[in-house]
Amino acid sequence: MKFIESNSSLTCEHPQYRFTYDTASGRFGLEKSPQARLAGAVARVEFMDPGPRYLETSAATERSCKVTEQPGVLFWEVRNGFPGGLAVIQEFAFHENSGAVRMRCVFASGRQGGPLPVISLKPLHADASAQLLIGPSMRDWSVYTLGFQSWSPAGAARLDHLQQRPLFKLPRVMSYNPARHPPRNRGRHLCDWCAAIKNTASGDSLVAGFLTMKDFMSHLYLRANVKSFSLERLNAHCDADRVPLDSGGAMASEWLHLCFPDHALRGLEQYADAAGRAMNARVDPEIPVGWCSWYKYFTRISQKDLHSNLRHLRDLAQDIPITWFQLDDGYQTAVGDWTERIRDKFPDEMPVLSGRIREHGFRPGIWTAPFFARTNSRLMAEHRDWFLKDSRGKPAWAGWNPLWGGDLAALDLTHPGTRQWLYDTFRTIVHDWGFQFLKIDFLYSAVVRAQRHDPRKTRAQAYRDGLDIIRRAAGEDTIILGCGAPIGPSIGVADVMRISADTGPKWRDTVVRKAVGARTEPSVESALVNCITRSFLHRRFWNNDPDCILLRKGNLTRDEYRTSATVIGLTGGMALISDNMADLDDEGRRIFSSLVPPSGVAATPCDLFENEMPSLFAARFPGPAPRALIAAINWKDTRAALTVDFEAAGLDPSASYHIFDFWNARFLGTLNTDITFTRVPAHGCRYLCAVRDTGAPAVIGTDLHITSGGADIAAHTYAPRKRCLTVELALPGKRAGTVFVHAPSALSPRGAPRAVNGQAAMEQAGPGLYRVRVDFRHKMSFSLEFE
């Protein structure tokens, strides 16, 4: 990394880019190659004085620069002065081991007079006078947006496509940023927290995202003319919510990460790694596995239902070894009155109920929606001043839910009374009642635009304060699952985060989706798509929650069950089931058992930028038995042909692979070229395990775990001299299933497998293919000798 200073510019020459700041004009640029470059950008702040006003660094009347170095890091500070004692300070950081530039801007006021309400801080602002090249033509751009909160759609769309935009207020408030809605026009993309742009023809790409997200609701905004395919605007925007800046004070934007990565998907992963570190992400090595009441019982849940499922899960504990048992909505007298239960349905005190869960061998969890309340709740009746106020001084509207009978009002997390109530409530739930797993839902409600008790708190700061209060009250050992939650400021507090809309008993709710105008309705399809498009957040921001799997018969087809299990398994995240366990048949129990424990490895959406609903989802397991897992998904409502592109899925095009079909338990051959399935059922998938052909006997798949040997094989060795294959299997609970072994045609087994700590029996399933049926508890090994 080399620093060059001249009379008119500062330049950082990095092995992966060249960054230049023009000290004469106040503009900067980043270049990776002649067709991957940004030039002519500025920093911009917007404020009220008394009407809307803005300052751009290109219009500064004075400018000074300061350069400092630390081992492996170069820092620049550029102070841009304006009349009246105002300044915009730009800070840049260049790291030797990173291909990204980090930047932020600081708005400083030294003028006399009253405070200035700040509208926004933009460390990056590029208008039509700037230049942004990502490949030869903007026509081939595909733009990825992460989405604002858990239920917001995430994914990529072509530049000239419309973003998904709800048609009316309810879903805009409850599923998107309540204060800022997606644009109406083609060529305009609002990307919350981060954005990635890929030129699908050339492969060039840009990734921009905020590393810190505690102080401002932040987004990237791209606007292009889709007739001339020219840039009109690219902003990195921190929403300051008109918080006042006093004379002598300063307000700093969040830090922005900007790069032109070699590969768009890898660039998103690198961004998430960096943001997770900056936000002190909580990534617990234990990924929760359990049962949830919601999708079977909804608000009709009763203590009797809980006891019934507890008994069945205890009886199934060897086959389905779960840890958590979570009570969802339906126990409380009203939304907001969390410490008051409906005694007719729940006659026992809550500490007794959590104790009974422990007696059955599980750990207790509970649901709340702590940042709003029903307008008929006792909380509202007694503490109306604790709620956010709209422009008329009335409680700020935060949504409506037919299951609760009406409107919802958002709590003011800056009010001292609210803050104490929040702390006391969760001290009671965790320390008095004994619940160690908190699902906190509908958290978006804290960030509706409204009047706050403390006008100097932004929406993000108020929200983060609320989360921090819950964490302090609950303690560090309590697992917090966020849901309906703004993504950015939840990092560092949430252990687990819902990354999708609610699932549901239907594959797709077409009526609701058409009425809403966006893919946010509770359904299996809505949930699965977001699980794929946000998979890279797993174990970077938190442990992903792909939502519950539903395996009861009658609602979904067999192919839909299998697609659901495949995607949930490939996320590597939390595994919860939400069925009446008494109704679950053998196949349902077997499918859920195959998801336990979660692998922790998140698959990659290989065609994220090519398809709005990615159809190729692949993971690599480099462990003792290396393999790739590839899901090809048919989202269509009719049978369709699907091609598995080996190279796109990350396989070596020069190698051959043993291909095993997981759901059909079939060996498809040893292949070195793409494979096409001509009639994949509607909403079905082909789920393949690919093991590189080394010329030696190997396990090419199992039906014991959804990873088909990725997570269930603890050891796998072949001794060429002894011609002996030894395999060790390890999974919690009691397991019975099949291990599929492939051997070269020149070798055949010499006798039966020798098993340790379990049973193993073998039969030939075809030329060079052998089924080894195993039965064990927790761990076993077997050996096969060949001749």
N, C-alpha and C positions, 0 to 999 in steps of 0.2 A: 504494500500500500504506500503510495507516494503522494506527498502534498506539494503543490506548486502554487506560488503566490506571485501575481503581477500587479501592475498599477490599476488594472480594471477588473480583475477576476481572482477568484479562489478556485482551485481545482483539486479534486481527490481522484487519483488514478488507482483504482482497485483492480485486482486480477479479473473481477467479474463485471466491472462497470467503470464508467467515467462520470463523475458528478462535477458540475461547474456552477458557480455562483457569480453572476455579473454584478460587481460592486458599483458599477455606474448606473445600471438600470433597476437593480433590486429584483431581478428575475433569476430563476435557477432552472437547471435541467439535469436529466439523468439519461445516460446512453449506455446500452449494452452492445448494440450493433447498429448499422445504418437503418435497419428496418425495425428496431426495437428501441425507441427513444421518446423522451418527453423534453420539450424545450419551451421556454417563455413562461414558466409558472411563477406565481407570486404567493405571498401569504396575505390574508384579508381578515379584517374584523368588522363586525357590524354592530351598531349600537343606536340608542335614541339620544338626540341632542337638539331640540326636544323631539323632532321627527326622526325617521330612519336616516342613518348616515353610515358611511363605510370608509375605511382606510385600507389602501393597498400599498404594499411595500414599494411598488414601482413609482409611487407618487411622493415618497419621502423627501423631505427638504435637507436632511442630513443623514449620514450613514457612517457607522464605525464597525470595525470587525475585530474579533478576538479569537485566536486559535490556541488551543491547548492540546497536549498529547499525554496519554497514559499508555502503559504497555498494551499494545494490541488495539487501542481505541484512539480515534482522532475526534476532537470536539470543535465545532465552530459556533460562535455566537455573533450574530449580525444585529446591531441595534439601528432601527429605522426611526428617525425623529420626525415629528410633524408639528406644525404651529399649535400653540396653546398648551404645550407641555405634555402632549400625547406621544406615545411610542409603541411600535410593534417590534418585538424582539423575536428573532428567529434562531432556533437552536437546532443544530444538526449533529448527529453522531454516526461515525463510520467505524465498523468493527472488522478487523482482519478476517475473522472466521465466519462472517456473514455476507451474503450477496445482497443484502437489503440496506437501504439508507433509512435512518430514523430521524424524525423531525417533529418539532412542535413550534407553536408560536405563543407569545406572551403579550397581552395587552396591558400596558402600564399607563397610569394617569398621574400626571404631576400638575394638573391645572387646578386653579382655584374654582370654587363653586360647588354645586351639588353633585351627587353621584350620577354616574352614567349607567342606565340599564343596558346590559350587554345582550345582544340578540344571538350572535354566533361568533365562533372563532374557527378560522379555516387555515390550517397550516399549509394546505395545498389548494390553490385556486388557479385553474387554467380556463381561459375563455377562448373565443374564436381567433384571437391574435396569437395564441399559443399553438404548438404543434405536438400531436400525439400520434406516433406510428407504432402499430402492433401488427407487423406483417405488411405485405404489399397493398392490401385493400381492406378498408373498413367493412366492406360488404360481407366479409367472412368472419366477423366478430361474433362470438358467443359470450354472453355476460352472466356471471354467477352472482347470485345474492344469497346471503346466509339466512336472511329473515330476522325480524325484530325479536320475536319471543317464541316459546316452545311451539305454539300452534301455527305460526306463520309459515306459509309455503317457502321451501328453500329449493334452489336448483338453478339451472342455466337456461337462458332463452336467447335466441338470435337477436342481434342489435335492433332489427327492424320489427320485432314482435312486440306486442303489448304485454306489459307485466300483469300478472293476476291482480285484479282490483275488485274488492267486494262492492256490491251494488248499493248497499245501504249502511246506515250508521252502526247497527248492532255488531256485525262482524268486523267492521273497521276498528271499533273500540276494543272488542274482545279478542281479536286475532292478529291485529297489527299494532303499530305504534299509534296510540290513541291521539297523539298530537300531530301526526304527519302521515299522510296517506300516499299510496303509490300513484305515480302520474297517470294521466289519462291518454297520453299521446305515444305513438310509436317512436322508437329511438330514444326514449327517456327511461332511465333505470335508476330507481332508488334502492340502494344496497346497504342495509343496516350492518354496522360494525365492520364489515369487510366486503371487498369485491374482487373478483378475478375476471379478466378478459382474455379469451384465447382466440387467436386466429386459427380456425379449424382447417384452413388450407395449408398454411405454412408452419403451424405449431408454435409461433411466437406468442408470448403471453405477458400479462401484467398482473401483479397482485398488490393490492393496497388494502391495509386494514389497521385498525387502531389496536395498539398494544396495551394501553391502559384504558379502562372503561368504567372507572368509579365515579367520575365527576360530571360527565355529560352524556346524554343520549346522542350517539354519534352515527354518522352514515357517510357513504360515498354517493355522489349524484353524478350521473353521466347523461349528457344531452347531446344528441347528434342530429344533424339534418339527414333524414333518410332518403331525400331526393338527390342531393349532391354527395351524400356520404362524407360529410365533413364535421369536424368537432365544433360544437357550440359551447360546451362547458364540461369541466370535470372538477368537482369540489370534494374535499375532505372536510366535513362539516361537524362541528361540535355545537350542539344546541344549548345555549347558555340561559334560556328561559327568562331573559330580561332581568337576571339577577343584578343588583346594583354594584358598580365598581366605584369605590370612594377615591377621592383625591389622595395621592400617595400610595394607592394600592395597585396590585397587579393580579391578573387572572391568566392562568396558563391553560392552553388546550391539552387534550390528551396527546400522547406520543403516537405518531403515525409510522407504520412500516411500509416501505415502498420498494418494489424490485421488479425486474424482468427475469423471472426464473427460466431455467432450461425446459421445465415441464410444468404445466399449469397445476396439475393435481399435487405434485410434489411441492410446488410453491405454496399452495394452501396449507399443506401439512407443516411446512417450515414456519409459516406465519402463526399457525395455531400453537406450535411448540414455543415460539417466542412470546406470544401473548399469554400463554399459560404460565410461563416463568415470571413475566412481568406482573401478573395478577395473583401470584402465589396460589395457583390452582391446587385444589384438594383432590388427590387421586389415590383413593384407598386401594390397597392390594386386594381386599376382599370385595367382590362384586356381589350385591345382594341377589338372593334367590328366594322366592316365596309365593305366597297366596294373597290375593286382594279381593275384597268383597264386591267391588263396584260393578263390573260388567255383567254379573249375574243378578245381583239383587238391587242395584242402584240405591235409591233412598228408602227402599222397602226392607232393608236389612234389619234383622232382629238378633237378640242374644241367642235365641233358639237356633237360628241359622248358623251363627258362629260356632256354637257348640257342636252342631252336626258336622261341620267341615273340620273342626279340630279333631274329632274322633276319627274321621276317615283319613285325614292326613297322618295321624299317629299310626293308624293301621298300615298305611302305605309308606311309612318312613324309610323302610329299607329299599323300596323301589324308587321312591321320589324323595330324595334327601334334601328337604328345604330348610331354611333357617328362619325366615320372617313370615309373620302372620299379621296382615294389615287390615284393620277396620277402616272402611272408607265412609263417605257421606251417608247420613241417615240416622246418626245416634243423637244429634244435638237438637234442642228445641227450636232453634232458629239459626240461620247463618249469621255469625257474629257472637252468639251466646255459647261459646265453645265449652264452658265448664258446666253447662246445664243439659243433662241428658233427658231423653224421652223415657220416662220411667215405665210406661206400659210395655215398651219394646225392650228396654234394658233395665230390668228390676235390680240387678246387682250394681253396686258402686264400681266406678271405673278401676280403682286399684284391685278389686276382686277379679274383674274381667282380665286385666293384664296378668294377674297372678295365675289364672286358669290357663292362659296361653302358655306361660312358662311351664306349668305342670305337665302340659302335653308335649314338652320338648322344643318349643319354638320361642322366638323372641318377638315381643309385641310392637306393632306399628299402628299409627293412627293418622287420619286425614284432617286437615283444617284448611280454611281459606282466610288467612288472618288479616288481609289488608282491605277487606270490605265487609259490609253487613247488609242484611235485609232492612228495608226501611221500616218494617214492623218489629224489628228486634228490640229486646230490652236495652241493648247497648245503645242503639240510636235514641230510644225514648229518654234514657237517663243522661246521655252524654252527646248531645247534638253538636256541641262545640268541638268535638274531637274529629269531625269530618271535614274533608275538603269542601270548599265553597266555590260555586260557579259565579259568573259575573253578576248574578242577581242576589248573591248572598245565600243561596239555597244549597243543600248538600249536592256535591258534584256526582253526576250520574256515571256509574261504572259498569253498566250492563243490565241484562235481564235474563232470567232463567225460569222456564216454565215449571221445572221441578220444585222450585222454591216459591213459586206463586207471585213473582213480581220483580220490581226494580231493586237495584243494588246501589249502595252509596259507598264511596271510597273514603277510607280513613286517612287522616292527616298525620303522617309519620314524623312531622316536625313538632307536633303539639306535645308538651310534657306529659299531659294526662294519657294520651294515646301510647306514648313510649313506655310509661310505667305499667299500663294495662297489658301491653304486649309482653313485657318482661315477666310480669306476674303470671300471665296465662300459661306461658311455656315452662316456667318453673313448676307450675302445678302439673301440667301434662307429663313432663319428663320425670321430675323428682318426687312428686307426691303420687301420681298415678302409675308411674313405672313404664311409660312407653319410650322406647329407645330409637324408634324410626319415625321420623316426621315427614309426611307428605304434605307440603304446603303449596296450595293451589291458587289459581286465579291471581297471581302476583302482579300481573300487568296493571291492576286497578290502582296501585300506588302511584302510577306515573301518568294518570290523566292530567291534562292541562287544567289547572285550577289555582285558586288563591290558597296559599299556605300560611300557617301560623308564623313560620319563619321565612320571610321573603328572600332571605339571602341563601337559601338552599335551592339548588337545582333539583329537577325531578330525579335525576340519577343519584344525587347525594342523599335525598330523602329516602329513596328506595334502598340504597345500600345501608343507610343507618338502620332501617327496619330489619334488614337481614342480619346485620351485626348484633342487634338486640336479641333476636331469636337465637343466634348462635351462642351468645354469652349466657342466656338463660338456660339453654339446653345442655351446654357443655361440649367439649371437644370430641367426646366419644360417641355422641348421638349422631346418627346418620340423618342428613337432611336431603330430601328429594324435592327439587323445585319443579313446578309445573305451571303452565301459563305464564312463564317467567321471562322477563327481558334477558337476553343472552348475556350481554357484556357485563353489567354490574353484578351478576350472580356468580361469576367466576371467583373462586377463593372462599366462598361461603357454602355453596351447594356441593355435596359429595356426589350426588347423582342428579341428572337433569333430563327431564322429558325433552326429546328432540323432535316430537311430531305432534300433529293433531291427535285427539283421542282415537283409539281404535273403536270397534263396535261390532255388533252381531251381523252386520251386512258387509259385503265386499265393497260396495259403493252405494251411497245414498244419492241417486241421480236427481231426485226432486229437490233436495236441499242444496246440492251443489249448483244446480241451475239457478235456483232462487238467490243464492248467495253471490254467485259469480266468481268463485274461487275455490281451490281445493283445500278447504279448511273444515269440511263437515266430518263428524265422527264416523269413521269407516276404516276397514282393514286397509284398503288401497291408499287412502290419504296418509295413514300412519306409515305404511311400508315405504312409500316414495321418499318421505322426509328422513326415514331411518337410513336410507341409502345416500341421499344427498348431503346429510350431515354426519356421515360415519366418521370422518376424519377428526371430529372433535373428541372422540373417545380416548380417554387416558391422556388427553392434552389439556382440556378444560375441566374435566370431571369424568366419572363413569357414565356413559350414555344409558338412558332409559328408553328402549324402543317401544314401550307400553306393553300391556299384558298380551299373552297369547290366549285365544279362546278355542277350545278343542271339543266342545260339546257338539253333538250331532244335530243336524237339521237346519243350521243357518248357512253354512258354507259347503262348497263342494270339497271332495277329497283333495283335488289339486290346489284349491285355495288354502286349505289347511297346510299343505306341504310347502307352498310358496311362503306362507306366513312364517312357518318354523324355519325355513331356509334363511330368510332375510334376518329374522331375529337372532338366529344362531350366528350368522356371519357378522352381525354388528359387534359381537363379543361382549355386549353389555348386559344389563340387569335382565333376569328372567323371572317374571311373575306370571302365574296362571290365575284366571278369574272365572272359574266355573264352579258349579256345585259338584264337589268331588264325588258325591254318591252317584252322579249321572255319567261320570267319565268311563268310557269303555277301555278295553285293553289297548287298542291302537292309540287312543288319546293319552293314556298313561305312558305308553312307550315313546310317543313323540316328545312329551314334556320331559321325560327322563333323559332323552338324548340331548336336551338343552342344558343339562346340569352336569358339571358346573359350567358357567360361561367361560369361554376360552380367553377372554381379555384381548383378543386380536380382532381388530376391525378391518373388514374388507374394504376394497377400493372400488368406487363406481367408475369403471374403465371408460365409459362413454358419457361421462357427466356433461361435457360441453357439446356433445353431438345430439343428445336426446333429452328433452325436458323431463321425461320419465326414463331414467337410465335402465337399460335392460341387461347389462353385463356387470356383474358384481363379483369381484375375485379377491381372495386372500392367499397369502403365502405363509406357510408354517415351516420355518427352517430347523426345527428341533431334531430329535433323534431319528425321526423318519420323515425327512423333508417331503413336502407335497404342496400342491396348489389346489385350492378349492374354487370352483367357478360355477356361478349361478347365471343361467340365461333365462330371462323372465319374459313371458308373453302377457303384456298388459291389455291386449285386445280382448274384445268380447266374443271372438270367434277363434277357431283353431288357426295357427299361423306357423310359418317356417321360421326357425331361429338358427343362426350360424354362430358358433363359438370361434371367435378369432383368437387363435393361440397367442400371437404376438401381442395383441391388445390386452390380453389377460395376464401378460407378464411372463409368458413361457419363452424359453430360448428357441428361436426358429430353427436352429441348427440341430436340435436334439429331438429324440423320440420319447414319448410318454405313454405309460400304461394308463388308460382312461377307464375309470370305474363310475357307473351311474348309481348314485347313493340310494335314491328312492326306489328304483327298480332292481337294485342289487344285481346289476349286470356288468360284466366286463365287456367293454366296447372295442377292445383291441389296443395294440401298441401303435401309436400314430405320431406322425410328424407334420401333420397338416390340419387345417381347420376342419371342423366337423359340423354338418348341418342336420338339424332335426326337422323333418318336413311337416309334422302334424302335432305341434305342441298344443294341448288343450287351452281353452280360454282361461286366463288368470293362472295358468300353470307355469311350471319351470322345468328345466333340466339342470340337475345339480350334479356336478362332476368332480371327482377327485383325480388329479393328475400327478403321477409319480414318475419321475425321470427313470428311463431304462438304463441301468448300469451294467446289464448283463448278468446280474446276480439275483437270486431269489429275494423277494421283498413283499411286504404287506402293501397291497395296492388300495385297500379300503377296509373299513369296518362299519357295522351298523350300530355300534355301541354308543357313539356320540355323534352329534351333528357335524363335527369336524372330520369324521371318517379317518381317524388316526392322527389328526393334528394335535388334539389335546389328550386323547386316551392312551396313546403309546408313550410310555415312560422311557423305554429303552428298545433299541432295534439294532442288532449287530449280525453280520454274516461273516463267519470264519472260513475263508476259501480253502485252507488246507484240510480242515475237518469237514468242509461242506455242510456247515451247521448254521441254521438261522435261529436266533434267539430273540424272542419278543417279550417285553414286559408291559403289562397293561395296568393302569391305575385310574380308578374312578371311585367316587364316594358311593356307598350303599351296595346293594346286591345287584349284580349285573349278569345278564345272560344274552348272548348274541353271537354274531358270526364275524370272524376275521378272514379276509380274503387274501390269499397268498398266490403270487405269480412266480413261476420258475421257468428258466429257459428250457427249450425243448430237449436239450442234451441231458437235463437233470430230472430225476423223479424221486419222490420221498422214499426213504428207507424205513419203513415201519410207521407206527403211530406217533403222534406228538407226545413228548414227555412234559407233563404239567407239574408245576409247583404252586401250592396254595390255591388250587382250583381244579377244574375239570376241563379237558380238551379232547374233542373227537374230530376226526378229519374225514372228508369225502372229496372225491374228485368232481369238479363242476364243469370241466371242459379241458381241452388241450392246454397243459401248462397252468391250469387254474385249480385251486384247492380251497374248499371251505373248511375252516377250523371253527367248530362250534365250542364256545367257551361258557363257563359258568363260574362265577367267583364273587367274593365279597371284598371290596376295597382294592385289592391288588393280587395279581397272579403273574406267572410267567410260563411260557412253553417254548420248547425247542423242537425243531424239525431237522433231521439229517437227510441229506440227499446223496444219490449215487448216480 
